[in-house]
């Protein structure tokens, strides 16, 4: 059994050019598989049938392995038996009918309205940076744009008097309404904050200490710091505000097609996850509150 594994590892390292971490994962999965086979009194890998592989997957499930772990193990077994088949070590590949479990639909992390308000209240608006941070957080939550789109905004892309921003997305630009609170925060930043941070005629709307366009990493640190100060016990990132924007709109009856357009989703099925989240929330409330639920 060991000779096959050594040859396989050499193939992965020299032919597939896998990273060290991926190679270690393959070796770990095969080692665990080999232990299982020996416990089942199976002496050689070429003695394994498709039934044996199905039993092994069931064994992993009974051990409580997550779907991601199951999928990785199945991928390892498939690659291994494909290698053995190509080398002529086996006549039939038993892994051909082995299917990976369906990926779990992971709901995005979101904030409650109260948590959003706590987050927005944290920047110290007596400082130029505080005015900028509040404007950025307000704008992100008010429009649901992507972080890359936020930091790419120029002065010409925003009109607080009319209440909209023009966002240049990955495929096409779109116009998104801008609420009064966000408009006010941006106006304060433009009047008393940005002018203190930049002297040159730069088009960038949001700039850092040095008067240069703020980066994704820079804004990520901003959100991280204020979420800690607000006591929000969630692992949030700037994208969390985008998800919160969409969910809160849907929960308050917004049309899914309109949310799709504001989010810049090419397909409405991407937006439907917020409807699922909203329905799940309503069901939880019903079950907790209704006397005959």
SEGU-460938 format. One record per atom (N, C-alpha, C): z, y, x. Coordinates in steps of 0.02 Angstrom, whole numbers, plus 50000, padded with zeros to 5 digits. Example, Ala and Ser with C-alpha at 12.3 -4.5 7.8 and 13.67 -1.06 7.14 Angstrom:
BEGIN
503904971650660
503904977550615
503904983550660
503544988850642
503574994750684
503945000250645
//
This chain:
BEGIN
500004994050041
500005000050000
500005006350043
500385006050098
500465011950140
499805014050172
499375009150192
498745010750225
498295014950180
498265013150116
497855016950068
498105024150062
498755024850060
499045031450052
498915035750114
498975032850173
498845036650235
498125038950237
497665034450219
496945036250218
496825041850167
497145041350110
497075046350058
497325053150081
497895053250114
498185059550139
497725062650191
497435058550233
496955061050284
496345064050250
496115060750198
495545063350159
495705070150128
496295070750098
496495077050067
496545082650118
496825080950175
496935086050227
496285088250260
495845083350276
495245084850315
494635086550272
494575083150213
493985084250172
494095089350116
494655088850083
494795093350027
495085100050049
495335100250110
495615106450139
496165109450095
496615105150071
497145107450027
497685111150066
498035115550031
498585119150062
499155114250076
499615116250119
500175111950137
500605110350077
500725115350034
501135114249974
500815109249926
500155109949915
499805105349871
499795098249900
499695097749965
499695091249999
500375087949992
500905091749999
501585089049992
501705086549920
501425090149872
501495088149801
501155081449789
500545080649816
500185074349810
500585068549841
500845069749901
501225064549936
501855062749897
502185067749870
502805066549832
502655062549768
502125064449734
501945060949672
501755053649685
501375052549739
501165045649756
501755041449778
502215044449814
502815040849837
503225038549776
503295042949728
503675041349668
503315035949628
502655036349625
502255031449590
502315024549624
502315024549691
502385018449728
503055015049716
503585019049713
504255016349698
504265013049630
503955016349581
503925013649513
503555006949513
502985006449549
502595000249550
502994994549581
503354995949635
503754990749667
504304988249620
504594992949582
505104990949534
504814986649477
504164987449467
503824983449415
503504977149445
503654975849510
503394970049546
502634970049553
502354976149558
501644976849572
501574978149647
501234973549682
501214973749755
500704978549784
500134979349750
499594983449777
499324988349725
499084993949749
498804999049704
498194996249667
497804991749700
497204989249668
497354984149614
497994982249607
498184977649553
498364981449489
498364988049492
498584992149435
498044992449382
498244991649319
497784992149262
497894998849226
497455000349179
497535006449139
498175006049097
498385000049077
499004999249040
499605001049084
499574998949147
500115000649194
500185008149202
499615011649204
499635018949211
499915022249149
499735019749090
500005022449028
500765021449025
500995015549047
501705014049049
502065018849097
501735020449152
502035025049201
502115032049171
501605034349135
501645040949102
502215040949051
502275035549013
502825034948964
503495035149000
503525031749058
504135031749099
504315038849120
503825042749142
503945049749162
504195053949103
503895052749044
504105056448984
504825054848966
505015048348971
505705046448956
506195049449004
505965050949064
506405054249113
506465061749100
506095064149050
506145071149032
505705075849072
505185073249104
504745077449145
504365082349100
504305088449123
503945093649085
503205092049085
502845095049036
502125093949031
501755095849095
501975101149127
501645103349189
501725098049244
502325094949247
502445089649296
502035083449280
501995081749216
501585076049195
500855077149214
500605083149199
499905084749214
499765084249289
500235086549330
500135086249402
500125079049427
500595074849401
500615067849420
499975064149400
499735065549340
499115062449316
498525064549359
498515070949378
497975073449421
497995069949489
498595068849515
498675065349579
498405058249574
498595054649520
498375047749511
497625047349502
497345051849463
496615051949454
496255052849520
496485057749559
496165059149623
496225053249670
496815050149670
496945044449714
496485038549696
496435036949632
496025031149612
495275032649617
495095038849611
494395040849622
494225039749696
494695041349740
494605040249811
494535032749826
494975028649798
494955021449809
494295018449783
494055021049726
493435018649698
492845020449742
492825026649766
492285028949809
492265025249876
492845023149899
492895019549963
492725012149953
492675009849891
492525002949878
493134998349880
493725001349878
494334997349881
494504994149813
494234996949759
494334994249692
493664993949656
493604989049612
492974988249574
492974992649511
493574993749483
493624997649421
494175002849429
494015008849408
494505014349412
494945014349349
495585012449354
496015012049294
496235018749266
496105024149303
496345030749281
495845034549239
495255031449225
494735035149189
494945037149119
495365033149087
495565034549018
496225038349015
496485040149072
497125043649074
497025051049057
497375053349005
497295060248983
497925064248997
497825070449017
498385074949029
498655077448962
499305078748958
499585081348896
499325088348883
499295090048819
499065096848802
499555101948829
499275107348855
499695112548883
500105115848828
500745117048844
501175120248795
500985127648789
500945129948727
500795137048717
501425141148729
501415144748783
502005148548803
501985155448771
502505157048733
502545163548703
502735168848755
502395174548756
502555179648806
503245182748794
503555184948848
504205188248843
504115195148811
504555196848766
504525203448733
505215206548730
505225212948717
505855216648709
505955218348635
506575218948616
506725221448549
506635229048550
506595232048492
506525239248487
507115242748521
507715239948512
508305242848543
508265242548619
508015236948645
507945236348718
507435241148745
506885242248708
506385247148729
506695254148732
507085255848682
507395262448680
507895263248738
508265258048753
508735258248810
508355259448875
507795255848882
507385256448943
507115263448951
506845266248896
506555272948898
507075278348913
507695277048894
508225282048902
508495282448974
508315277649016
508625277249083
508355282249135
507715283949137
507495288749187
507855295449183
508035298249240
508375304649243
507845310249239
507755313049181
507215317949171
507375324849201
507935325349237
508065331549274
507665331649339
507395325849358
507005325349420
506265324349404
505845325949453
505125325149444
504935317749436
505255313549476
505125306349473
505365303549406
505935305849383
506195303649318
505725305549261
505445311549264
504965313649213
504345309249215
504125307549276
503535303149282
503675296249254
504255293449273
504435286649251
504485286249175
504805291249145
504875291149072
504185291549039
503745295849066
503075296549038
502675290049044
502745286649100
502385280449110
502615274949062
503275274249056
503555269149012
503375270648938
503455276948919
503285278948851
502545277548837
502115279348884
501395278548875
501205271148872
501505267048914
501345259948913
501545256648847
502145258348823
502375255448760
501995258348700
501785264648705
501435267948649
500715265448641
500415263048695
499705261248693
499565253848705
500015250448739
499915243348753
499375242048805
499195247048845
498675245948895
498945241748952
498505238848992
498695234849049
498955239349105
499355236549149
499655240549204
499105243449248
498595239549262
498035241949303
497695247949269
497635247549203
497335253049166
497785259249167
498435258049164
498915263649165
498875267549230
498905263949286
498915267349351
498225270149369
497705267949333
497025270449347
496855276649306
497305278649261
497165284549218
497095290849260
496615294949241
496525301549271
496725306849221
496795312949245
496975318649201
496485319449144
495845318149158
495325319049107
495335313549054
495735308249065
495745302649018
496255303548962
496655308748966
497185309548916
497135316248881
497255316148815
497245322348775
497855322048730
498395325248753
499025325048714
498985329448651
498565334548653
498505338948594
498175335148536
497675331148551
497335327148500
497675320348490
498085318448538
498455312148532
498055305848545
497715305648603
497355299548620
497265299048696
497125292948719
496925292048789
496275288148789
495875289248841
495265285448850
495395280548908
495375274248892
495555269048940
494935265348964
494855265049029
494275261449058
494485254249071
494295249749026
494485242749033
494035239049080
494115232349082
493715228249127
492985227949107
492845228249041
492155227649018
491885234148989
492305237648950
492085243948921
492685248448909
492555254848900
493095259548889
493275259548814
493885261448799
494105261848729
494575267748721
494595270348660
495025275948644
495625273348605
496225275148627
496835272548596
497275278448573
497545278048513
497995283348489
498615283948532
498855289948538
499455291348578
499975294548533
500545291348526
501065293848482
501375300348506
501755303548461
502045310148476
502565309848532
502965304448534
503485303948585
503175303148655
502655298948659
502305298048723
501955304448744
501635307748696
501285314048711
501765319248738
502355319648708
502865324448730
503095322848801
503215316448815
503445314348882
502915315848935
502295314648918
501745316048966
501675323548977
501725327548924
501685334848931
502235337448977
502845335048969
503405337249011
503265335349084
503015329249094
502855327049162
502315331349194
501785332849155
501235336849182
501455343949198
501895346649158
502115353549167
502625354349222
503135349949223
503695350949268
503795345349319
503405339949315
503505334349360
502945333349410
502345332649385
501775331149428
501645336749478
501725342849456
501595348649499
502065348849559
502655345649552
503135345549607
502975339949656
502585335049633
502425329249675
501765329849712
501325334249686
500655334549715
500425341849719
500115343649774
499875350449784
499105350749783
498805345149801
498075345049806
497765343549737
497135344949731
496785343749668
496575336349663
497035332149643
496915325049636
496855323349562
496405318949545
496285317149474
496805312249448
497165308749492
497635303549469
498155306549423
498275303349366
498775305749318
499485304549344
499615298349367
500285296649391
500275295549466
500705299349500
500715299149573
501415297349598
501445295249662
502095293449692
502405299249729
502925297849768
503275303049806
502805306949852
502285303549876
501845306549925
501235309849894
501225310149828
500665313349794
500045309049788
500115302549804
499565297849797
499635293849733
499085291149709
499095287149648
499605281549654
500035280749604
500545275549606
500215268649602
500505263749635
500225256949637
500545252449585
500255246649574
500545241649529
501235239749552
501305238549617
501955236449644
502465241949635
502245248149644
502695253849637
502965254349566
502515253449517
502745253849447
503155247749428
502995241949457
503395235949443
504125237149464
504215240349522
504895241849545
505245246749498
504865251449470
505145256249423
505425252649362
505025248349332
505235244649272
505825240049288
505795236849345
506335232249365
506995235949371
506975241749403
507595245549413
507895247949348
507485250649304
507745253249241
507975247749193
507645241949196
507855236349154
508545233949175
508675234049240
509345232149265
509865237249244
509685243649250
510145249049230
510285248849155
509795246649116
509875246249043
510255239949022
510395235549070
510765229449054
510355224449014
509695224549023
509255219948987
509245213349024
509535208348994
509605201749026
508985197449015
508415200049036
507775196449031
507385197849094
506985193049114
506565193949172
505925197449151
505955204149148
505395207849122
504975211049177
504355212349160
503875215649204
503515220849162
503105225149194
502735230149154
502335227149097
502065221049107
501655217849055
502075216248993
502735215749001
503175214348944
503125219848892
503035226048916
502975231748869
502315231248830
501805228648860
501155227748826
501245222548770
501585217048785
501705211948734
502155214648678
502645218548697
503115221448647
502745226148600
502305230148629
501885234848589
501505230948535
501175225548555
500765221748508
501185218348455
501735215148476
502155211648428
502465216348377
502705222048400
503035226848354
502535229648304
501905230648326
501395232948279
501255227748226
501175221448247
501035216048199
501625215048152
502225215348177
502815214548135
502875219948082
502595225748098
502615231248050
501985231848008
501585226448008
501015226147962
500355228747988
500295229748053
499655232248080
499115226948073
498505229248061
497925224848055
497785221648123
497685214948122
497595211248184
496965213548222
496445215248186
495825217548218
495935224148254
496335228548224
496485235048255
496895234048319
497375229348316
497785227848375
497355224948430
496875220748411
496415217848459
496035223248496
495775228148458
495385233548489
495815237748536
496425239248515
496865243248557
497055239548621
497155232948614
497345228948672
496765227648719
496155228348693
495565227048734
495415219648741
495645215648692
495495208448692
494775207348669
494415203148705
493715201748685
493685197048626
494205193048616
494225188148562
494875188948523
494825189048457
495415190048414
495915184248420
495675178448442
496135172748449
496665174048502
496505178248550
497005180248600
497555184348569
497365188448520
497845192848486
498275189048436
498025183448412
498365179648359
499045177048380
499165176448445
499815173948468
500375178448444
500235185048436
500755189648412
500895188548338
500385186448302
500485184748232
500925178548226
500795173648270
501205167548272
501925169148289
502015173648337
502695175648357
503045179248300
502665183448265
502955187148209
503155182548153
502725177548137
502885172748084
503485168548102
503535166848167
504115162948191
504755166948183
504715173448196
505295177848190
505515178348117
505025179248073
505165179748001
505495173347976
505245167547999
505525161147979
506255160548001
506395162748063
507085162448088
507555166648045
507315172648028
507725177147987
507845174047919
507315171147889
507375168047823
507875162347824
507825157947874
508265152147877
508995154047887
509095159647923
509785161847935
510075165747875
509645169147838
509895173647787
509855170847716
509375166547702
509285164247633
509805158747616
510155159547561
510685154747543
510435147747529
509785147047512
509525140447496
508965138347544
508985141247604
508455139847653
508535132647679
//
